[in-house]
Amino acid sequence: MDVMERLGDLIGENYNLDHVELREDTRLIEDLHLDSLDMVEMVVEIEDAFDIVIPEEKMEAMENIGDVVGVIEALSGK
């Protein structure tokens, strides 16, 4: 399973968004309607699922799914 698939599963499970098709340009706040608390929770879930630590400056730069995938791949070496 690639990073995008794992991320989609994680978001679908935790935010009841199974009906949403994730694309790299899917925006976290505008399209998925995640608020700041959701974003923090999502980062914690991602860190646990991918065994990485996301620095705050990287977290703040994540605006869409493509950004999130890029951060995960960069930090996990995938």
PyMOL Python script that loads the backbone (N, CA, C, O; Angstrom):
from pymol import cmd

cmd.read_pdbstr("""\
ATOM      1  N   MET A   1       0.858  -1.174   0.000  1.00  0.00           N
ATOM      2  CA  MET A   1       0.000   0.000   0.000  1.00  0.00           C
ATOM      3  C   MET A   1       0.904   1.237   0.000  1.00  0.00           C
ATOM      4  O   MET A   1       1.829   1.335   0.805  1.00  0.00           O
ATOM      5  N   ASP A   2       0.630   2.170  -0.901  1.00  0.00           N
ATOM      6  CA  ASP A   2       1.470   3.358  -0.961  1.00  0.00           C
ATOM      7  C   ASP A   2       1.007   4.413   0.043  1.00  0.00           C
ATOM      8  O   ASP A   2      -0.016   4.247   0.708  1.00  0.00           O
ATOM      9  N   VAL A   3       1.770   5.490   0.141  1.00  0.00           N
ATOM     10  CA  VAL A   3       1.509   6.544   1.129  1.00  0.00           C
ATOM     11  C   VAL A   3       0.123   7.145   0.931  1.00  0.00           C
ATOM     12  O   VAL A   3      -0.599   7.354   1.906  1.00  0.00           O
ATOM     13  N   MET A   4      -0.260   7.424  -0.307  1.00  0.00           N
ATOM     14  CA  MET A   4      -1.565   8.039  -0.585  1.00  0.00           C
ATOM     15  C   MET A   4      -2.702   7.127  -0.133  1.00  0.00           C
ATOM     16  O   MET A   4      -3.680   7.603   0.445  1.00  0.00           O
ATOM     17  N   GLU A   5      -2.589   5.831  -0.386  1.00  0.00           N
ATOM     18  CA  GLU A   5      -3.624   4.884   0.043  1.00  0.00           C
ATOM     19  C   GLU A   5      -3.712   4.812   1.561  1.00  0.00           C
ATOM     20  O   GLU A   5      -4.806   4.849   2.124  1.00  0.00           O
ATOM     21  N   ARG A   6      -2.569   4.710   2.221  1.00  0.00           N
ATOM     22  CA  ARG A   6      -2.557   4.641   3.693  1.00  0.00           C
ATOM     23  C   ARG A   6      -3.127   5.913   4.289  1.00  0.00           C
ATOM     24  O   ARG A   6      -3.884   5.863   5.259  1.00  0.00           O
ATOM     25  N   LEU A   7      -2.765   7.063   3.710  1.00  0.00           N
ATOM     26  CA  LEU A   7      -3.277   8.341   4.198  1.00  0.00           C
ATOM     27  C   LEU A   7      -4.787   8.414   3.998  1.00  0.00           C
ATOM     28  O   LEU A   7      -5.510   8.870   4.884  1.00  0.00           O
ATOM     29  N   GLY A   8      -5.260   7.973   2.850  1.00  0.00           N
ATOM     30  CA  GLY A   8      -6.699   7.956   2.590  1.00  0.00           C
ATOM     31  C   GLY A   8      -7.448   7.097   3.588  1.00  0.00           C
ATOM     32  O   GLY A   8      -8.509   7.488   4.076  1.00  0.00           O
ATOM     33  N   ASP A   9      -6.904   5.926   3.894  1.00  0.00           N
ATOM     34  CA  ASP A   9      -7.520   5.049   4.891  1.00  0.00           C
ATOM     35  C   ASP A   9      -7.552   5.720   6.257  1.00  0.00           C
ATOM     36  O   ASP A   9      -8.567   5.677   6.953  1.00  0.00           O
ATOM     37  N   LEU A  10      -6.446   6.337   6.636  1.00  0.00           N
ATOM     38  CA  LEU A  10      -6.343   6.990   7.936  1.00  0.00           C
ATOM     39  C   LEU A  10      -7.360   8.124   8.053  1.00  0.00           C
ATOM     40  O   LEU A  10      -8.053   8.235   9.064  1.00  0.00           O
ATOM     41  N   ILE A  11      -7.449   8.956   7.033  1.00  0.00           N
ATOM     42  CA  ILE A  11      -8.384  10.084   7.058  1.00  0.00           C
ATOM     43  C   ILE A  11      -9.822   9.577   7.032  1.00  0.00           C
ATOM     44  O   ILE A  11     -10.674  10.079   7.765  1.00  0.00           O
ATOM     45  N   GLY A  12     -10.090   8.594   6.198  1.00  0.00           N
ATOM     46  CA  GLY A  12     -11.439   8.040   6.129  1.00  0.00           C
ATOM     47  C   GLY A  12     -11.909   7.466   7.452  1.00  0.00           C
ATOM     48  O   GLY A  12     -13.049   7.686   7.862  1.00  0.00           O
ATOM     49  N   GLU A  13     -11.028   6.727   8.123  1.00  0.00           N
ATOM     50  CA  GLU A  13     -11.369   6.101   9.402  1.00  0.00           C
ATOM     51  C   GLU A  13     -11.590   7.128  10.503  1.00  0.00           C
ATOM     52  O   GLU A  13     -12.532   7.005  11.286  1.00  0.00           O
ATOM     53  N   ASN A  14     -10.736   8.132  10.567  1.00  0.00           N
ATOM     54  CA  ASN A  14     -10.764   9.065  11.687  1.00  0.00           C
ATOM     55  C   ASN A  14     -11.712  10.242  11.513  1.00  0.00           C
ATOM     56  O   ASN A  14     -12.091  10.877  12.497  1.00  0.00           O
ATOM     57  N   TYR A  15     -12.097  10.540  10.288  1.00  0.00           N
ATOM     58  CA  TYR A  15     -12.925  11.727  10.056  1.00  0.00           C
ATOM     59  C   TYR A  15     -14.194  11.406   9.278  1.00  0.00           C
ATOM     60  O   TYR A  15     -14.844  12.309   8.751  1.00  0.00           O
ATOM     61  N   ASN A  16     -14.553  10.118   9.201  1.00  0.00           N
ATOM     62  CA  ASN A  16     -15.777   9.692   8.519  1.00  0.00           C
ATOM     63  C   ASN A  16     -15.905  10.308   7.133  1.00  0.00           C
ATOM     64  O   ASN A  16     -16.954  10.839   6.768  1.00  0.00           O
ATOM     65  N   LEU A  17     -14.830  10.228   6.376  1.00  0.00           N
ATOM     66  CA  LEU A  17     -14.803  10.821   5.042  1.00  0.00           C
ATOM     67  C   LEU A  17     -14.612   9.757   3.963  1.00  0.00           C
ATOM     68  O   LEU A  17     -13.927   9.996   2.969  1.00  0.00           O
ATOM     69  N   ASP A  18     -15.207   8.598   4.154  1.00  0.00           N
ATOM     70  CA  ASP A  18     -15.053   7.517   3.187  1.00  0.00           C
ATOM     71  C   ASP A  18     -15.569   7.891   1.804  1.00  0.00           C
ATOM     72  O   ASP A  18     -15.096   7.365   0.796  1.00  0.00           O
ATOM     73  N   HIS A  19     -16.532   8.794   1.759  1.00  0.00           N
ATOM     74  CA  HIS A  19     -17.150   9.156   0.487  1.00  0.00           C
ATOM     75  C   HIS A  19     -16.329  10.172  -0.310  1.00  0.00           C
ATOM     76  O   HIS A  19     -16.665  10.465  -1.457  1.00  0.00           O
ATOM     77  N   VAL A  20     -15.279  10.704   0.270  1.00  0.00           N
ATOM     78  CA  VAL A  20     -14.470  11.723  -0.388  1.00  0.00           C
ATOM     79  C   VAL A  20     -13.317  11.064  -1.138  1.00  0.00           C
ATOM     80  O   VAL A  20     -12.583  10.249  -0.579  1.00  0.00           O
ATOM     81  N   GLU A  21     -13.168  11.426  -2.410  1.00  0.00           N
ATOM     82  CA  GLU A  21     -12.034  10.937  -3.192  1.00  0.00           C
ATOM     83  C   GLU A  21     -10.862  11.884  -2.973  1.00  0.00           C
ATOM     84  O   GLU A  21     -10.932  13.064  -3.317  1.00  0.00           O
ATOM     85  N   LEU A  22      -9.789  11.361  -2.402  1.00  0.00           N
ATOM     86  CA  LEU A  22      -8.623  12.192  -2.147  1.00  0.00           C
ATOM     87  C   LEU A  22      -7.750  12.277  -3.382  1.00  0.00           C
ATOM     88  O   LEU A  22      -7.434  11.273  -4.019  1.00  0.00           O
ATOM     89  N   ARG A  23      -7.370  13.501  -3.701  1.00  0.00           N
ATOM     90  CA  ARG A  23      -6.411  13.763  -4.773  1.00  0.00           C
ATOM     91  C   ARG A  23      -5.314  14.626  -4.171  1.00  0.00           C
ATOM     92  O   ARG A  23      -5.473  15.159  -3.073  1.00  0.00           O
ATOM     93  N   GLU A  24      -4.217  14.764  -4.875  1.00  0.00           N
ATOM     94  CA  GLU A  24      -3.122  15.576  -4.345  1.00  0.00           C
ATOM     95  C   GLU A  24      -3.542  17.015  -4.099  1.00  0.00           C
ATOM     96  O   GLU A  24      -3.002  17.667  -3.205  1.00  0.00           O
ATOM     97  N   ASP A  25      -4.497  17.524  -4.874  1.00  0.00           N
ATOM     98  CA  ASP A  25      -4.920  18.914  -4.703  1.00  0.00           C
ATOM     99  C   ASP A  25      -6.109  19.077  -3.752  1.00  0.00           C
ATOM    100  O   ASP A  25      -6.643  20.178  -3.615  1.00  0.00           O
ATOM    101  N   THR A  26      -6.529  17.988  -3.093  1.00  0.00           N
ATOM    102  CA  THR A  26      -7.602  18.084  -2.101  1.00  0.00           C
ATOM    103  C   THR A  26      -7.097  18.898  -0.918  1.00  0.00           C
ATOM    104  O   THR A  26      -6.109  18.538  -0.279  1.00  0.00           O
ATOM    105  N   ARG A  27      -7.793  20.010  -0.633  1.00  0.00           N
ATOM    106  CA  ARG A  27      -7.377  20.911   0.447  1.00  0.00           C
ATOM    107  C   ARG A  27      -7.925  20.421   1.788  1.00  0.00           C
ATOM    108  O   ARG A  27      -9.081  20.013   1.895  1.00  0.00           O
ATOM    109  N   LEU A  28      -7.079  20.471   2.790  1.00  0.00           N
ATOM    110  CA  LEU A  28      -7.435  19.928   4.099  1.00  0.00           C
ATOM    111  C   LEU A  28      -8.553  20.717   4.766  1.00  0.00           C
ATOM    112  O   LEU A  28      -9.496  20.128   5.295  1.00  0.00           O
ATOM    113  N   ILE A  29      -8.459  22.023   4.747  1.00  0.00           N
ATOM    114  CA  ILE A  29      -9.445  22.853   5.434  1.00  0.00           C
ATOM    115  C   ILE A  29     -10.673  23.083   4.563  1.00  0.00           C
ATOM    116  O   ILE A  29     -11.797  22.837   5.000  1.00  0.00           O
ATOM    117  N   GLU A  30     -10.469  23.549   3.341  1.00  0.00           N
ATOM    118  CA  GLU A  30     -11.584  23.923   2.481  1.00  0.00           C
ATOM    119  C   GLU A  30     -12.382  22.727   1.970  1.00  0.00           C
ATOM    120  O   GLU A  30     -13.612  22.775   1.947  1.00  0.00           O
ATOM    121  N   ASP A  31     -11.702  21.654   1.559  1.00  0.00           N
ATOM    122  CA  ASP A  31     -12.394  20.510   0.965  1.00  0.00           C
ATOM    123  C   ASP A  31     -12.793  19.448   1.988  1.00  0.00           C
ATOM    124  O   ASP A  31     -13.882  18.880   1.903  1.00  0.00           O
ATOM    125  N   LEU A  32     -11.921  19.182   2.946  1.00  0.00           N
ATOM    126  CA  LEU A  32     -12.202  18.148   3.948  1.00  0.00           C
ATOM    127  C   LEU A  32     -12.826  18.719   5.214  1.00  0.00           C
ATOM    128  O   LEU A  32     -13.273  17.974   6.086  1.00  0.00           O
ATOM    129  N   HIS A  33     -12.854  20.049   5.309  1.00  0.00           N
ATOM    130  CA  HIS A  33     -13.467  20.750   6.442  1.00  0.00           C
ATOM    131  C   HIS A  33     -12.826  20.387   7.780  1.00  0.00           C
ATOM    132  O   HIS A  33     -13.509  20.256   8.795  1.00  0.00           O
ATOM    133  N   LEU A  34     -11.497  20.226   7.762  1.00  0.00           N
ATOM    134  CA  LEU A  34     -10.775  19.969   9.003  1.00  0.00           C
ATOM    135  C   LEU A  34     -10.488  21.295   9.688  1.00  0.00           C
ATOM    136  O   LEU A  34     -10.083  22.257   9.035  1.00  0.00           O
ATOM    137  N   ASP A  35     -10.694  21.354  11.002  1.00  0.00           N
ATOM    138  CA  ASP A  35     -10.344  22.563  11.744  1.00  0.00           C
ATOM    139  C   ASP A  35      -8.957  22.378  12.367  1.00  0.00           C
ATOM    140  O   ASP A  35      -8.307  21.356  12.151  1.00  0.00           O
ATOM    141  N   SER A  36      -8.514  23.361  13.132  1.00  0.00           N
ATOM    142  CA  SER A  36      -7.149  23.306  13.673  1.00  0.00           C
ATOM    143  C   SER A  36      -6.954  22.108  14.607  1.00  0.00           C
ATOM    144  O   SER A  36      -5.884  21.499  14.605  1.00  0.00           O
ATOM    145  N   LEU A  37      -7.951  21.767  15.389  1.00  0.00           N
ATOM    146  CA  LEU A  37      -7.846  20.595  16.267  1.00  0.00           C
ATOM    147  C   LEU A  37      -7.766  19.309  15.437  1.00  0.00           C
ATOM    148  O   LEU A  37      -6.975  18.415  15.739  1.00  0.00           O
ATOM    149  N   ASP A  38      -8.585  19.227  14.396  1.00  0.00           N
ATOM    150  CA  ASP A  38      -8.517  18.070  13.494  1.00  0.00           C
ATOM    151  C   ASP A  38      -7.128  17.942  12.883  1.00  0.00           C
ATOM    152  O   ASP A  38      -6.601  16.837  12.755  1.00  0.00           O
ATOM    153  N   MET A  39      -6.536  19.070  12.507  1.00  0.00           N
ATOM    154  CA  MET A  39      -5.209  19.051  11.887  1.00  0.00           C
ATOM    155  C   MET A  39      -4.173  18.482  12.853  1.00  0.00           C
ATOM    156  O   MET A  39      -3.343  17.658  12.469  1.00  0.00           O
ATOM    157  N   VAL A  40      -4.226  18.924  14.109  1.00  0.00           N
ATOM    158  CA  VAL A  40      -3.278  18.428  15.110  1.00  0.00           C
ATOM    159  C   VAL A  40      -3.490  16.928  15.324  1.00  0.00           C
ATOM    160  O   VAL A  40      -2.528  16.163  15.378  1.00  0.00           O
ATOM    161  N   GLU A  41      -4.744  16.517  15.444  1.00  0.00           N
ATOM    162  CA  GLU A  41      -5.045  15.094  15.619  1.00  0.00           C
ATOM    163  C   GLU A  41      -4.580  14.283  14.416  1.00  0.00           C
ATOM    164  O   GLU A  41      -4.057  13.179  14.573  1.00  0.00           O
ATOM    165  N   MET A  42      -4.770  14.831  13.210  1.00  0.00           N
ATOM    166  CA  MET A  42      -4.344  14.136  12.002  1.00  0.00           C
ATOM    167  C   MET A  42      -2.833  13.951  11.992  1.00  0.00           C
ATOM    168  O   MET A  42      -2.338  12.885  11.626  1.00  0.00           O
ATOM    169  N   VAL A  43      -2.099  14.984  12.394  1.00  0.00           N
ATOM    170  CA  VAL A  43      -0.640  14.887  12.428  1.00  0.00           C
ATOM    171  C   VAL A  43      -0.203  13.797  13.402  1.00  0.00           C
ATOM    172  O   VAL A  43       0.699  13.018  13.093  1.00  0.00           O
ATOM    173  N   VAL A  44      -0.825  13.736  14.562  1.00  0.00           N
ATOM    174  CA  VAL A  44      -0.492  12.696  15.547  1.00  0.00           C
ATOM    175  C   VAL A  44      -0.776  11.312  14.963  1.00  0.00           C
ATOM    176  O   VAL A  44       0.035  10.398  15.112  1.00  0.00           O
ATOM    177  N   GLU A  45      -1.915  11.156  14.303  1.00  0.00           N
ATOM    178  CA  GLU A  45      -2.260   9.875  13.675  1.00  0.00           C
ATOM    179  C   GLU A  45      -1.245   9.504  12.596  1.00  0.00           C
ATOM    180  O   GLU A  45      -0.835   8.348  12.493  1.00  0.00           O
ATOM    181  N   ILE A  46      -0.842  10.487  11.794  1.00  0.00           N
ATOM    182  CA  ILE A  46       0.145  10.250  10.736  1.00  0.00           C
ATOM    183  C   ILE A  46       1.483   9.851  11.342  1.00  0.00           C
ATOM    184  O   ILE A  46       2.131   8.914  10.876  1.00  0.00           O
ATOM    185  N   GLU A  47       1.892  10.570  12.385  1.00  0.00           N
ATOM    186  CA  GLU A  47       3.169  10.252  13.038  1.00  0.00           C
ATOM    187  C   GLU A  47       3.169   8.817  13.558  1.00  0.00           C
ATOM    188  O   GLU A  47       4.153   8.095  13.403  1.00  0.00           O
ATOM    189  N   ASP A  48       2.064   8.410  14.173  1.00  0.00           N
ATOM    190  CA  ASP A  48       1.964   7.040  14.687  1.00  0.00           C
ATOM    191  C   ASP A  48       1.937   6.015  13.557  1.00  0.00           C
ATOM    192  O   ASP A  48       2.625   4.996  13.623  1.00  0.00           O
ATOM    193  N   ALA A  49       1.152   6.281  12.531  1.00  0.00           N
ATOM    194  CA  ALA A  49       0.977   5.320  11.440  1.00  0.00           C
ATOM    195  C   ALA A  49       2.245   5.124  10.618  1.00  0.00           C
ATOM    196  O   ALA A  49       2.531   4.018  10.159  1.00  0.00           O
ATOM    197  N   PHE A  50       3.009   6.213  10.432  1.00  0.00           N
ATOM    198  CA  PHE A  50       4.192   6.145   9.575  1.00  0.00           C
ATOM    199  C   PHE A  50       5.501   6.148  10.365  1.00  0.00           C
ATOM    200  O   PHE A  50       6.585   6.131   9.782  1.00  0.00           O
ATOM    201  N   ASP A  51       5.393   6.171  11.705  1.00  0.00           N
ATOM    202  CA  ASP A  51       6.566   6.164  12.584  1.00  0.00           C
ATOM    203  C   ASP A  51       7.540   7.291  12.231  1.00  0.00           C
ATOM    204  O   ASP A  51       8.732   7.068  12.015  1.00  0.00           O
ATOM    205  N   ILE A  52       6.991   8.509  12.180  1.00  0.00           N
ATOM    206  CA  ILE A  52       7.784   9.706  11.890  1.00  0.00           C
ATOM    207  C   ILE A  52       7.419  10.792  12.889  1.00  0.00           C
ATOM    208  O   ILE A  52       6.434  10.666  13.617  1.00  0.00           O
ATOM    209  N   VAL A  53       8.212  11.859  12.927  1.00  0.00           N
ATOM    210  CA  VAL A  53       7.902  13.054  13.712  1.00  0.00           C
ATOM    211  C   VAL A  53       7.859  14.219  12.734  1.00  0.00           C
ATOM    212  O   VAL A  53       8.833  14.483  12.029  1.00  0.00           O
ATOM    213  N   ILE A  54       6.730  14.912  12.695  1.00  0.00           N
ATOM    214  CA  ILE A  54       6.558  16.025  11.770  1.00  0.00           C
ATOM    215  C   ILE A  54       6.855  17.322  12.511  1.00  0.00           C
ATOM    216  O   ILE A  54       6.139  17.670  13.449  1.00  0.00           O
ATOM    217  N   PRO A  55       7.905  18.047  12.103  1.00  0.00           N
ATOM    218  CA  PRO A  55       8.221  19.323  12.740  1.00  0.00           C
ATOM    219  C   PRO A  55       7.086  20.332  12.532  1.00  0.00           C
ATOM    220  O   PRO A  55       6.352  20.262  11.546  1.00  0.00           O
ATOM    221  N   GLU A  56       6.956  21.261  13.468  1.00  0.00           N
ATOM    222  CA  GLU A  56       5.871  22.235  13.420  1.00  0.00           C
ATOM    223  C   GLU A  56       5.851  23.024  12.118  1.00  0.00           C
ATOM    224  O   GLU A  56       4.783  23.284  11.565  1.00  0.00           O
ATOM    225  N   GLU A  57       7.035  23.410  11.622  1.00  0.00           N
ATOM    226  CA  GLU A  57       7.058  24.203  10.385  1.00  0.00           C
ATOM    227  C   GLU A  57       6.547  23.403   9.187  1.00  0.00           C
ATOM    228  O   GLU A  57       5.963  23.972   8.264  1.00  0.00           O
ATOM    229  N   LYS A  58       6.764  22.099   9.197  1.00  0.00           N
ATOM    230  CA  LYS A  58       6.230  21.242   8.126  1.00  0.00           C
ATOM    231  C   LYS A  58       4.718  21.112   8.267  1.00  0.00           C
ATOM    232  O   LYS A  58       3.988  21.129   7.276  1.00  0.00           O
ATOM    233  N   MET A  59       4.257  20.982   9.511  1.00  0.00           N
ATOM    234  CA  MET A  59       2.828  20.869   9.758  1.00  0.00           C
ATOM    235  C   MET A  59       2.097  22.117   9.269  1.00  0.00           C
ATOM    236  O   MET A  59       1.038  22.019   8.649  1.00  0.00           O
ATOM    237  N   GLU A  60       2.659  23.276   9.545  1.00  0.00           N
ATOM    238  CA  GLU A  60       2.027  24.534   9.152  1.00  0.00           C
ATOM    239  C   GLU A  60       1.975  24.703   7.640  1.00  0.00           C
ATOM    240  O   GLU A  60       1.120  25.425   7.128  1.00  0.00           O
ATOM    241  N   ALA A  61       2.876  24.050   6.923  1.00  0.00           N
ATOM    242  CA  ALA A  61       2.936  24.176   5.464  1.00  0.00           C
ATOM    243  C   ALA A  61       2.013  23.189   4.743  1.00  0.00           C
ATOM    244  O   ALA A  61       1.875  23.256   3.522  1.00  0.00           O
ATOM    245  N   MET A  62       1.389  22.286   5.477  1.00  0.00           N
ATOM    246  CA  MET A  62       0.534  21.275   4.851  1.00  0.00           C
ATOM    247  C   MET A  62      -0.851  21.863   4.588  1.00  0.00           C
ATOM    248  O   MET A  62      -1.654  22.029   5.506  1.00  0.00           O
ATOM    249  N   GLU A  63      -1.113  22.173   3.327  1.00  0.00           N
ATOM    250  CA  GLU A  63      -2.403  22.746   2.949  1.00  0.00           C
ATOM    251  C   GLU A  63      -3.280  21.777   2.176  1.00  0.00           C
ATOM    252  O   GLU A  63      -4.506  21.892   2.189  1.00  0.00           O
ATOM    253  N   ASN A  64      -2.646  20.814   1.496  1.00  0.00           N
ATOM    254  CA  ASN A  64      -3.427  19.853   0.718  1.00  0.00           C
ATOM    255  C   ASN A  64      -2.821  18.455   0.869  1.00  0.00           C
ATOM    256  O   ASN A  64      -1.769  18.282   1.484  1.00  0.00           O
ATOM    257  N   ILE A  65      -3.496  17.479   0.304  1.00  0.00           N
ATOM    258  CA  ILE A  65      -3.060  16.086   0.436  1.00  0.00           C
ATOM    259  C   ILE A  65      -1.677  15.881  -0.166  1.00  0.00           C
ATOM    260  O   ILE A  65      -0.876  15.119   0.375  1.00  0.00           O
ATOM    261  N   GLY A  66      -1.390  16.545  -1.269  1.00  0.00           N
ATOM    262  CA  GLY A  66      -0.065  16.435  -1.883  1.00  0.00           C
ATOM    263  C   GLY A  66       1.034  16.898  -0.950  1.00  0.00           C
ATOM    264  O   GLY A  66       2.104  16.292  -0.895  1.00  0.00           O
ATOM    265  N   ASP A  67       0.772  17.983  -0.208  1.00  0.00           N
ATOM    266  CA  ASP A  67       1.746  18.470   0.773  1.00  0.00           C
ATOM    267  C   ASP A  67       1.981  17.422   1.856  1.00  0.00           C
ATOM    268  O   ASP A  67       3.120  17.166   2.247  1.00  0.00           O
ATOM    269  N   VAL A  68       0.900  16.823   2.335  1.00  0.00           N
ATOM    270  CA  VAL A  68       0.997  15.816   3.398  1.00  0.00           C
ATOM    271  C   VAL A  68       1.786  14.601   2.907  1.00  0.00           C
ATOM    272  O   VAL A  68       2.669  14.105   3.608  1.00  0.00           O
ATOM    273  N   VAL A  69       1.469  14.132   1.718  1.00  0.00           N
ATOM    274  CA  VAL A  69       2.182  12.986   1.146  1.00  0.00           C
ATOM    275  C   VAL A  69       3.661  13.314   0.995  1.00  0.00           C
ATOM    276  O   VAL A  69       4.515  12.482   1.301  1.00  0.00           O
ATOM    277  N   GLY A  70       3.972  14.525   0.524  1.00  0.00           N
ATOM    278  CA  GLY A  70       5.366  14.934   0.365  1.00  0.00           C
ATOM    279  C   GLY A  70       6.127  14.935   1.674  1.00  0.00           C
ATOM    280  O   GLY A  70       7.274  14.492   1.729  1.00  0.00           O
ATOM    281  N   VAL A  71       5.498  15.430   2.731  1.00  0.00           N
ATOM    282  CA  VAL A  71       6.128  15.451   4.054  1.00  0.00           C
ATOM    283  C   VAL A  71       6.361  14.022   4.546  1.00  0.00           C
ATOM    284  O   VAL A  71       7.442  13.700   5.040  1.00  0.00           O
ATOM    285  N   ILE A  72       5.357  13.179   4.411  1.00  0.00           N
ATOM    286  CA  ILE A  72       5.494  11.785   4.851  1.00  0.00           C
ATOM    287  C   ILE A  72       6.626  11.101   4.100  1.00  0.00           C
ATOM    288  O   ILE A  72       7.470  10.444   4.710  1.00  0.00           O
ATOM    289  N   GLU A  73       6.650  11.251   2.781  1.00  0.00           N
ATOM    290  CA  GLU A  73       7.687  10.603   1.977  1.00  0.00           C
ATOM    291  C   GLU A  73       9.075  11.126   2.323  1.00  0.00           C
ATOM    292  O   GLU A  73      10.031  10.354   2.400  1.00  0.00           O
ATOM    293  N   ALA A  74       9.191  12.440   2.534  1.00  0.00           N
ATOM    294  CA  ALA A  74      10.492  13.026   2.865  1.00  0.00           C
ATOM    295  C   ALA A  74      10.998  12.536   4.219  1.00  0.00           C
ATOM    296  O   ALA A  74      12.183  12.242   4.376  1.00  0.00           O
ATOM    297  N   LEU A  75      10.096  12.451   5.193  1.00  0.00           N
ATOM    298  CA  LEU A  75      10.507  12.074   6.542  1.00  0.00           C
ATOM    299  C   LEU A  75      10.671  10.567   6.723  1.00  0.00           C
ATOM    300  O   LEU A  75      11.412  10.119   7.598  1.00  0.00           O
ATOM    301  N   SER A  76       9.984   9.797   5.903  1.00  0.00           N
ATOM    302  CA  SER A  76      10.075   8.341   6.052  1.00  0.00           C
ATOM    303  C   SER A  76      11.039   7.715   5.055  1.00  0.00           C
ATOM    304  O   SER A  76      11.307   6.515   5.110  1.00  0.00           O
ATOM    305  N   GLY A  77      11.555   8.528   4.150  1.00  0.00           N
ATOM    306  CA  GLY A  77      12.502   8.019   3.168  1.00  0.00           C
ATOM    307  C   GLY A  77      11.868   7.164   2.090  1.00  0.00           C
ATOM    308  O   GLY A  77      12.554   6.362   1.457  1.00  0.00           O
ATOM    309  N   LYS A  78      10.560   7.321   1.866  1.00  0.00           N
ATOM    310  CA  LYS A  78       9.861   6.509   0.848  1.00  0.00           C
ATOM    311  C   LYS A  78       9.826   7.218  -0.472  1.00  0.00           C
ATOM    312  O   LYS A  78       9.282   6.690  -1.442  1.00  0.00           O
TER     313      LYS A  78
END
""", "prot")
cmd.dss("prot")
cmd.show_as("cartoon", "prot")
cmd.util.cbc("prot")
cmd.orient("prot")
